[in-house]
Each structure stands twice: as structure tokens, then as C-alpha cells.
Amino acid sequence: MVLFLNAVFLVHNSTFGDFTWNSMSGRSVRLKSVPVQSLSELERARLQEVAFYQLQQDCDLGCQITIPKDGQKRKKSLRKKLDSLGKEKNRDKEFVPQAFGMPLSQVIANDRAYKLKQDSQREEQKDVSDFVASLLPFGTKRQNKELSSSNSSLSSTSETPNESTSPNTPEPAPRARRRGAMSVDSITDLDDNQSRLLEALQLSLPAEAQSKKEKARDKKLSLNPIYRQVPRLVDSCCQHVEKHGLQTVGIFRVGSSKKRVRQLREEFDRGVDVVLEEEHSIHDVAALLKEFLRDMPDPLLTKELYTAFINTLLLEPDEQLSTLQLLIYLLPPCNCDTLHRLLQFLFTVASHAEDSTDKDGQEVIGNKMTSLNLATIFGPNLLHKQKSTDKEFTVQSSARAEESTAIIAVVQKMIENYETLFMVPPDLQNEVLISLLETDPDVVDYLLRRKASQSSVLTMDGQI
């Protein structure tokens, strides 16, 4: 099959499942499975739509499926709670929850704001240090020498154009503004450029009202992979256990110190730069991670998709896995990225569950935390409709017991297959690109050139 539109065409070999695209410049790109995090923000948005359509058309889950919101619309009700909390804590104006009990997207926004503030302070300190150095004896001579070295470095860099990324795209956006590793951040950034890409943008006209709405939305989306959206607290806890506690028996079952956990919680909530050291108890850190997930206003797998996730158990094993994959694509990027980090962590913990022998023949005691045990502990925090008043998930009836068993089974399946679940197969990437062709064929050309250059880099790395 050959699909032609605005000088971009697709060659599709359905017999061998070969999805090959050619860019305007004639570069051939064969689509391969890639991690969902490697897709641009625009591609992820379209992937969400493609997954939604496939779930409705091809998957019989026996329930209504809706695309979850990212939690921003819950801010108003949450703001009221914070205002009332602020009145009680009037004496401490600095107290604003930064991590616990907040929408995930807001937690990540707080983390990002904190990081930008830290970077700004470091820059100011560096400027002061440079100024002081310039006042020291020989400071001026040293500064001139460094400046000369810097200029020669800059000129040598600028003389080597970055052909592999995108030869006809605009200059890279400043690092502070960019969210990805490529040279274009969003379609809006292309407006002042006279490249073929811009000319195509100016000439391509949407055919219908729906396309206009999609194009207006897409203009705000990045053409780069968005920054990894995982809360600082989640990443810190996972790294700490991975580094110091994988051999600890019953990591998440042994009790913790409530006082120490509360202290860590308050430090994260105040925005303190918490560094988890070896002396921090593994069980305290494990409890902190569980509390964070438990206290999220909306569970990581979202209330909207609760029934859909549970009903995947009605499907055949292979179909269940592909349906779970589509449901994960529906999640907001912050939920998707955080879920990936958490499942990666739980898979690592489970891989150390059994006793083993090290290279010296010494017996290594396993942590006893199998994927089933971990799913039993984390499942109710990741997937639920509502919590009871004491914030614990209690079994109140036989129906509730069956529901709890289903939750555990779904989460266990996700832990054991996390690597597959977060890959995007060629056929779905193909659908995403076809969808983009209808509104932005010029953008497809840019994405194809980037995929081609990434593939070339991977090939060169493999040869090296």
C-alpha cells in the first residue's frame, strides 16, 4: 500500500508487518518498537487517541472507556482544603504541601519549580565567584585566557553543522526553554523559519473543523520527548531501596518508625532537598513510598480506568497484555512515566526475592518479596475507586474480596511484563503517523528525519 500526501509517502508491507516511511528528502525509515517515553509530546497525544479508538473498536471490555484527565481540574477543591489548612497553620506561612495529597501533575510541577530555583541559585553563586576571581591578582589575565579558550571552542563547534538531527529545522531553543534533546520544541517555534518545514506548515490547510481544533491543540505540544515526569520523592525512594535494600527480607512488610517517616514526609512537603543516605532505614523509606501512593487524590491508574483494568482479566492472556498496553497509553504522561518507574522498581525487587548464590559460592538470602506479594501490597494503592475513611482498603464482603483479588492479579501481571507494556509497536506508531498526516504532513517529515538520525546513531553505536 502506498499513501501519498504533501510529498510524504508510506510504503506498507502487510505480509511481513513491515512499516516503512520515506521522508521528503528520500530517507527511508523502518519503524521499530520504541519506549513510549522516547516519543514526542505530540506523538504521545496522538497515541492516546489511537489507543482509545482501538480499545473501543477491537477490545470487548464490557464497560465505558474514557481518557483520564491529568488532575488539573481537581485543583479548585484541593485549593479550598489548602486554604483551610493555611488558616490553621497561619503561624507558618512557608507551609504548603509539596508532595503528599496533591494531584500528581502538581507534585511534578512543584519539583520542577524547585529544580529551576536551585539552578538559578547556583548560577548566581557562580556569577559571584567569577566576579570575585576577576578581582584577584592576575584575575583579568586569567579571565582573558579562559575567554579566548571558550571562543575557540565555540567557533569549532559552530563550524560543524548538526546534519544528523534535522538539517532544515530552526536553531535550537535555549536550554531553559527546551524539554527535549532535539532542536524544535513545538510547532509554534517554527513560524519564523524559511525552511521546507515552515513552508509546508504555511501551505497545509486542515480539511474540516475537527482538524482545526486538533491543529490548534497540537501547536502547543512539543515535537521533542517531554522531560521524564516522575516525582522526586518516588525516584529517591526507589533509588534508595535499589542501592541499599534489595537483600532486605520483607522490605515492605516489616514495620517502620512512624516518627521518622513523619519527619521525612514533612521535609518533602516543605520542599526540603531531602537526600536519602545509607543510614536511613529501608523500612522507613518503603513506608514513605507507600504513603505517597496511598495519599494521592487520584490513584496512579486513575478512577476512570478502574473497571477497564479489572475487566482485562476476562480476556485471553495474549489479548490481556495488549489491552493493558493500550490502557497505559491512555494515562496522562505524568501517570505513565511514574507508573513505569514504579513497576521497573518492583520488578527489580521481585527479581531478588529468592535465595541465590554469589560468585564466591556464598548463599545470598532473598528478600521474599515476590511479584504476588508486591502486587498484594501496592495493588490497592494503584488501582481503586475510593478509599475508606481510615485510608485503608478493608475487605467488607465476598464481592469486595473478589475485587481485591482481581486488583492484585492485574498489578502482578503489570509488574511481570512492565518492559513490554511501555514499548510502542510499529503498527501503533504507523497509526500515529497516519493520523498526523491528515493535519500536519510537514511535522511527519520532521519526525521521520529525526527517527532516521536516531536509527543511524544506534547503528553506529552498535558497530563501535
C-alpha positions as CSV (number, residue, x, y, z in Angstrom):
1,M,0.0,0.0,0.0
2,V,1.3,3.5,-0.9
3,L,-0.2,6.6,0.7
4,F,0.7,9.9,-0.9
5,L,0.2,13.4,0.7
6,N,2.3,16.5,0.6
7,A,5.4,14.7,-0.8
8,V,5.4,12.3,2.2
9,F,4.6,8.7,1.4
10,L,4.2,5.5,3.2
11,V,5.2,2.0,1.9
12,H,3.4,-0.7,3.9
13,N,4.3,-4.4,3.5
14,S,1.4,-6.0,5.3
15,T,2.7,-9.5,4.6
16,F,5.8,-9.2,6.8
17,G,4.4,-6.5,9.1
18,D,7.0,-4.1,7.6
19,F,6.1,-0.4,8.2
20,T,8.5,1.8,6.2
21,W,8.2,5.5,5.6
22,N,10.1,7.8,3.2
23,S,10.7,11.4,4.1
24,M,10.5,14.3,1.6
25,S,14.3,14.1,1.2
26,G,14.0,10.4,0.4
27,R,15.4,9.0,3.6
28,S,13.8,5.6,4.4
29,V,12.7,4.8,7.9
30,R,11.6,1.4,9.0
31,L,9.5,1.6,12.2
32,K,10.7,-0.5,15.2
33,S,9.3,-0.9,18.7
34,V,10.4,2.1,20.9
35,P,9.8,3.1,24.5
36,V,6.7,5.3,24.9
37,Q,8.9,7.9,26.7
38,S,11.0,8.3,23.5
39,L,8.0,9.7,21.6
40,S,7.5,13.4,21.3
41,E,4.7,15.1,23.3
42,L,2.7,15.4,20.1
43,E,3.1,11.7,19.2
44,R,2.1,10.7,22.7
45,A,-1.1,12.8,22.4
46,R,-1.9,11.1,19.1
47,L,-1.0,7.7,20.5
48,Q,-3.6,8.3,23.3
49,E,-6.3,8.9,20.6
50,V,-5.2,5.8,18.6
51,A,-5.3,3.6,21.7
52,F,-8.7,5.0,22.6
53,Y,-10.1,4.2,19.2
54,Q,-8.6,0.6,19.2
55,L,-10.0,-0.1,22.7
56,Q,-13.5,0.9,21.5
57,Q,-13.3,-0.9,18.2
58,D,-11.3,-4.1,18.9
59,C,-11.5,-4.8,22.7
60,D,-14.6,-6.0,24.4
61,L,-14.1,-4.9,28.0
62,G,-17.8,-4.6,28.7
63,C,-17.5,-1.1,30.1
64,Q,-17.3,2.6,29.0
65,I,-13.8,3.8,28.5
66,T,-12.8,7.5,28.9
67,I,-9.5,9.2,28.6
68,P,-8.4,10.3,32.1
69,K,-7.7,13.9,33.0
70,D,-4.3,14.9,34.3
71,G,-5.7,16.1,37.7
72,Q,-5.6,19.8,37.0
73,K,-9.4,20.2,37.2
74,R,-9.3,19.0,40.8
75,K,-7.2,22.0,41.8
76,K,-10.2,24.1,42.9
77,S,-11.5,21.6,45.5
78,L,-7.9,20.9,46.6
79,R,-7.3,24.7,46.9
80,K,-10.2,25.0,49.4
81,K,-8.6,22.3,51.5
82,L,-5.2,24.0,51.4
83,D,-6.8,27.4,52.3
84,S,-8.5,25.9,55.4
85,L,-5.2,24.2,56.2
86,G,-3.4,27.5,55.8
87,K,-5.6,29.2,58.4
88,E,-4.8,26.5,60.9
89,K,-1.1,26.9,60.1
90,N,-1.1,30.7,59.9
91,R,2.0,31.0,62.0
92,D,3.9,29.0,59.4
93,K,3.5,30.8,56.1
94,E,6.1,28.6,54.4
95,F,3.9,25.5,54.9
96,V,2.4,24.5,51.6
97,P,2.2,20.7,50.8
98,Q,4.7,19.9,48.1
99,A,4.2,16.2,47.6
100,F,1.6,14.4,49.7
101,G,-2.1,14.5,49.0
102,M,-1.8,16.6,45.8
103,P,-2.5,15.7,42.1
104,L,0.5,14.0,40.5
105,S,0.8,16.7,37.9
106,Q,1.1,19.4,40.6
107,V,3.7,17.4,42.5
108,I,5.8,17.2,39.4
109,A,5.3,20.9,38.7
110,N,6.4,21.7,42.3
111,D,9.5,19.5,41.8
112,R,10.3,21.3,38.5
113,A,9.9,24.7,40.0
114,Y,12.1,23.7,42.9
115,K,14.8,22.5,40.5
116,L,14.7,25.7,38.4
117,K,15.0,27.7,41.7
118,Q,18.1,25.6,42.7
119,D,19.6,26.0,39.2
120,S,19.1,29.8,39.4
121,Q,20.7,30.0,42.8
122,R,23.7,28.0,41.6
123,E,24.1,30.4,38.6
124,E,24.0,33.4,40.9
125,Q,26.7,31.8,43.1
126,K,28.8,31.1,40.1
127,D,28.5,34.7,38.9
128,V,29.6,35.9,42.3
129,S,32.5,33.5,42.3
130,D,33.6,34.6,38.9
131,F,33.3,38.3,39.9
132,V,35.5,37.7,43.0
133,A,38.0,35.7,40.9
134,S,38.2,38.6,38.5
135,L,39.3,41.0,41.3
136,L,42.1,38.7,42.5
137,P,45.7,39.3,41.2
138,F,46.1,38.1,37.6
139,G,42.3,37.7,37.6
140,T,42.0,39.7,34.4
141,K,44.7,37.9,32.6
142,R,43.2,34.5,33.6
143,Q,39.7,35.6,32.5
144,N,41.0,36.7,29.1
145,K,42.7,33.4,28.7
146,E,39.6,31.5,29.6
147,L,37.5,33.7,27.3
148,S,39.9,33.0,24.4
149,S,39.7,29.3,25.0
150,S,36.0,29.5,25.2
151,N,35.7,31.4,21.9
152,S,37.9,28.9,20.1
153,S,35.7,26.1,21.4
154,L,32.6,27.9,20.3
155,S,33.9,28.6,16.8
156,S,35.0,25.0,16.3
157,T,31.5,23.8,17.4
158,S,29.6,26.2,15.2
159,E,31.7,25.1,12.1
160,T,30.3,21.6,12.4
161,P,26.6,21.6,11.5
162,N,24.4,19.0,13.1
163,E,23.2,17.3,9.9
164,S,22.0,14.1,11.6
165,T,19.3,15.7,13.6
166,S,17.4,17.9,11.3
167,P,19.2,20.0,8.7
168,N,16.3,22.1,7.7
169,T,14.9,22.9,11.2
170,P,15.4,26.2,13.1
171,E,18.1,27.0,15.6
172,P,17.8,25.1,18.9
173,A,15.7,26.8,21.6
174,P,17.5,27.9,24.7
175,R,18.1,25.0,27.1
176,A,16.0,26.6,29.8
177,R,13.0,26.5,27.5
178,R,13.5,23.2,25.8
179,R,12.0,20.0,27.1
180,G,13.8,17.5,24.8
181,A,17.0,16.8,23.2
182,M,16.2,17.9,19.6
183,S,16.2,21.3,18.0
184,V,12.4,22.0,17.8
185,D,10.3,22.4,20.9
186,S,6.8,23.0,19.4
187,I,5.2,23.7,16.1
188,T,4.8,27.4,17.1
189,D,8.7,27.7,17.3
190,L,8.8,27.1,13.5
191,D,6.9,30.2,12.4
192,D,9.8,32.5,11.6
193,N,11.9,30.0,9.7
194,Q,12.1,29.8,5.9
195,S,12.8,26.1,5.7
196,R,10.8,23.5,3.8
197,L,9.3,22.5,7.1
198,L,7.9,26.0,7.6
199,E,6.7,26.3,4.0
200,A,4.8,23.1,4.4
201,L,3.3,24.4,7.7
202,Q,2.1,27.6,6.0
203,L,0.6,25.7,3.0
204,S,-1.1,22.8,4.7
205,L,-4.7,23.6,5.4
206,P,-7.0,21.4,7.6
207,A,-9.9,19.9,5.7
208,E,-12.5,20.1,8.5
209,A,-13.4,21.8,11.7
210,Q,-12.2,18.9,13.8
211,S,-8.8,19.1,12.2
212,K,-8.6,22.8,13.0
213,K,-9.2,22.1,16.7
214,E,-6.6,19.3,16.7
215,K,-4.1,21.6,14.9
216,A,-4.7,24.4,17.4
217,R,-4.1,22.0,20.3
218,D,-1.1,20.4,18.6
219,K,0.6,23.8,18.1
220,K,1.1,23.8,21.9
221,L,2.6,20.4,22.0
222,S,6.3,19.7,21.8
223,L,8.0,17.9,18.9
224,N,10.5,16.6,21.4
225,P,10.2,13.8,24.0
226,I,8.9,15.6,27.1
227,Y,11.1,15.6,30.3
228,R,10.7,12.5,32.4
229,Q,7.7,13.2,34.7
230,V,8.4,11.2,37.9
231,P,8.1,12.9,41.4
232,R,11.4,13.5,43.1
233,L,10.1,11.5,46.2
234,V,9.2,8.4,44.1
235,D,12.6,8.4,42.3
236,S,14.5,9.0,45.6
237,C,12.7,6.2,47.4
238,C,13.2,3.7,44.6
239,Q,16.9,4.5,44.2
240,H,17.5,4.2,47.9
241,V,16.0,0.7,48.1
242,E,17.6,-0.4,44.9
243,K,21.0,0.7,46.2
244,H,20.8,-0.4,49.9
245,G,17.8,-2.7,50.4
246,L,17.3,-5.4,47.7
247,Q,18.5,-8.1,50.1
248,T,16.4,-6.9,53.0
249,V,13.9,-9.5,54.0
250,G,10.3,-8.3,53.8
251,I,11.1,-4.8,52.6
252,F,7.5,-3.6,52.6
253,R,6.1,-5.9,55.3
254,V,8.3,-5.1,58.3
255,G,7.1,-2.1,60.4
256,S,8.7,1.3,60.3
257,S,9.3,4.1,62.7
258,K,6.2,6.4,62.4
259,K,8.1,9.3,63.9
260,R,11.0,9.1,61.3
261,V,8.5,8.5,58.4
262,R,6.5,11.6,59.5
263,Q,9.7,13.6,59.7
264,L,10.7,12.6,56.1
265,R,7.2,13.3,54.9
266,E,7.2,16.8,56.4
267,E,10.6,17.6,54.9
268,F,9.4,16.6,51.4
269,D,6.2,18.6,52.0
270,R,8.3,21.7,52.9
271,G,10.3,21.3,49.7
272,V,13.5,20.5,51.5
273,D,16.2,18.9,49.4
274,V,16.0,15.5,51.1
275,V,18.9,13.2,50.4
276,L,18.3,9.6,51.5
277,E,21.6,8.2,52.8
278,E,22.6,4.7,53.7
279,E,21.7,5.3,57.4
280,H,18.1,5.9,56.5
281,S,16.1,2.8,57.4
282,I,14.9,0.8,54.3
283,H,11.6,0.2,56.0
284,D,11.1,3.9,56.7
285,V,11.7,4.7,53.0
286,A,9.5,1.9,51.9
287,A,6.7,3.2,54.2
288,L,7.2,6.7,52.8
289,L,6.7,5.5,49.2
290,K,3.6,3.6,50.2
291,E,2.1,6.6,51.9
292,F,2.8,8.8,48.9
293,L,0.9,6.5,46.6
294,R,-1.9,5.9,49.2
295,D,-2.5,9.7,49.7
296,M,-2.7,10.6,46.0
297,P,-6.2,12.2,45.3
298,D,-6.5,10.1,42.2
299,P,-4.8,6.6,42.0
300,L,-1.9,6.2,39.6
301,L,-4.1,4.0,37.3
302,T,-6.9,6.5,37.6
303,K,-10.5,6.0,38.7
304,E,-11.8,6.5,35.1
305,L,-10.0,3.3,34.0
306,Y,-10.6,1.2,37.1
307,T,-13.3,-1.1,35.6
308,A,-11.4,-1.3,32.3
309,F,-8.2,-2.5,34.0
310,I,-10.2,-5.1,36.1
311,N,-12.0,-6.4,33.1
312,T,-8.8,-7.2,31.3
313,L,-8.9,-10.4,33.4
314,L,-11.8,-11.6,31.2
315,L,-9.6,-11.7,28.2
316,E,-7.2,-14.4,26.9
317,P,-3.6,-14.0,28.2
318,D,-2.1,-12.5,25.0
319,E,-5.1,-10.2,24.4
320,Q,-4.9,-9.2,28.1
321,L,-1.3,-8.0,27.7
322,S,-2.0,-5.9,24.6
323,T,-5.1,-4.4,26.1
324,L,-3.2,-3.4,29.3
325,Q,-0.7,-1.8,27.0
326,L,-3.4,0.3,25.3
327,L,-4.9,1.3,28.7
328,I,-1.5,2.5,29.8
329,Y,-1.2,4.7,26.7
330,L,-4.4,6.4,27.8
331,L,-2.8,7.6,31.1
332,P,-1.6,11.2,31.3
333,P,2.2,11.3,30.7
334,C,2.9,12.0,34.4
335,N,0.9,8.9,35.4
336,C,2.5,6.8,32.7
337,D,6.1,7.8,33.5
338,T,5.6,7.4,37.3
339,L,4.0,4.0,36.7
340,H,6.9,2.9,34.6
341,R,9.4,3.9,37.2
342,L,7.5,2.2,40.0
343,L,6.9,-1.1,38.0
344,Q,10.6,-1.1,37.0
345,F,11.5,-0.8,40.7
346,L,9.0,-3.5,41.8
347,F,10.3,-5.9,39.1
348,T,13.8,-5.4,40.3
349,V,12.7,-6.0,43.9
350,A,10.9,-9.2,42.8
351,S,14.0,-10.4,40.9
352,H,15.8,-10.6,44.3
353,A,13.0,-12.5,46.1
354,E,14.6,-15.9,46.0
355,D,17.7,-17.1,47.8
356,S,20.8,-17.3,45.5
357,T,24.5,-17.9,45.4
358,D,27.0,-15.2,44.7
359,K,30.2,-15.6,42.6
360,D,32.2,-16.8,45.6
361,G,29.7,-19.6,46.3
362,Q,28.2,-17.8,49.3
363,E,24.5,-18.1,49.9
364,V,22.6,-14.8,49.5
365,I,19.2,-14.6,51.3
366,G,16.4,-13.3,49.1
367,N,14.0,-10.5,50.2
368,K,11.0,-12.8,49.9
369,M,9.0,-10.1,48.1
370,T,7.7,-11.9,45.0
371,S,5.6,-10.2,42.3
372,L,2.5,-11.6,44.0
373,N,3.5,-10.2,47.4
374,L,4.3,-6.8,45.9
375,A,1.0,-6.7,44.0
376,T,-0.8,-7.5,47.2
377,I,0.8,-4.6,48.9
378,F,0.8,-2.0,46.1
379,G,-2.3,-3.1,44.1
380,P,-4.9,-1.4,46.3
381,N,-2.9,1.8,46.3
382,L,-2.5,1.9,42.5
383,L,-6.0,0.8,41.4
384,H,-9.2,1.6,43.3
385,K,-12.4,3.6,43.1
386,Q,-12.5,5.1,46.5
387,K,-10.8,4.7,49.9
388,S,-12.5,4.1,53.2
389,T,-12.3,6.8,55.9
390,D,-9.3,5.3,57.6
391,K,-7.4,5.3,54.3
392,E,-7.1,1.6,54.4
393,F,-8.5,-0.9,52.0
394,T,-10.6,-3.3,54.0
395,V,-12.4,-6.4,52.7
396,Q,-16.1,-6.0,53.7
397,S,-17.8,-8.7,51.7
398,S,-17.2,-11.6,49.4
399,A,-17.7,-9.3,46.4
400,R,-15.1,-7.0,47.8
401,A,-12.7,-10.0,48.3
402,E,-13.1,-10.9,44.6
403,E,-12.5,-7.3,43.6
404,S,-9.3,-7.2,45.7
405,T,-8.1,-10.5,44.2
406,A,-8.7,-9.0,40.7
407,I,-6.7,-5.9,41.5
408,I,-3.8,-8.0,42.8
409,A,-3.9,-10.2,39.6
410,V,-3.8,-7.1,37.3
411,V,-1.0,-5.4,39.1
412,Q,1.0,-8.7,39.3
413,K,0.7,-9.1,35.5
414,M,1.9,-5.5,35.1
415,I,5.0,-6.0,37.3
416,E,6.0,-9.2,35.5
417,N,5.6,-7.6,32.0
418,Y,6.5,-4.0,32.6
419,E,9.1,-3.9,29.8
420,T,6.6,-5.0,27.1
421,L,3.8,-2.7,28.4
422,F,5.8,0.5,27.9
423,M,7.0,-0.3,24.4
424,V,5.1,1.1,21.3
425,P,5.0,-1.5,18.5
426,P,5.5,-0.4,14.8
427,D,1.8,-0.8,13.9
428,L,0.7,1.7,16.5
429,Q,3.5,4.1,15.6
430,N,2.2,3.7,12.0
431,E,-1.3,4.7,13.0
432,V,0.1,7.7,14.9
433,L,1.9,9.0,11.8
434,I,-1.1,8.4,9.5
435,S,-3.2,10.4,12.0
436,L,-0.6,13.2,11.8
437,L,-0.6,13.1,8.0
438,E,-4.2,14.3,8.0
439,T,-3.4,17.6,9.8
440,D,0.4,18.1,9.8
441,P,2.3,16.2,7.0
442,D,5.2,18.7,7.4
443,V,5.6,17.6,11.0
444,V,5.6,14.0,9.9
445,D,8.6,14.7,7.7
446,Y,10.5,16.3,10.7
447,L,9.7,13.3,12.9
448,L,10.8,10.9,10.2
449,R,14.1,12.7,9.8
450,R,14.6,12.5,13.5
451,K,13.8,8.8,13.7
452,A,16.2,8.2,10.8
453,S,19.0,10.1,12.5
454,Q,18.4,8.3,15.8
455,S,18.4,4.9,14.0
456,S,21.8,5.9,12.4
457,V,23.2,6.8,15.8
458,L,22.1,3.5,17.3
459,T,23.6,1.6,14.3
460,M,27.0,3.4,14.7
461,D,26.9,2.7,18.5
462,G,26.3,-1.0,17.8
463,Q,29.3,-1.1,15.4
464,I,31.5,0.6,17.9
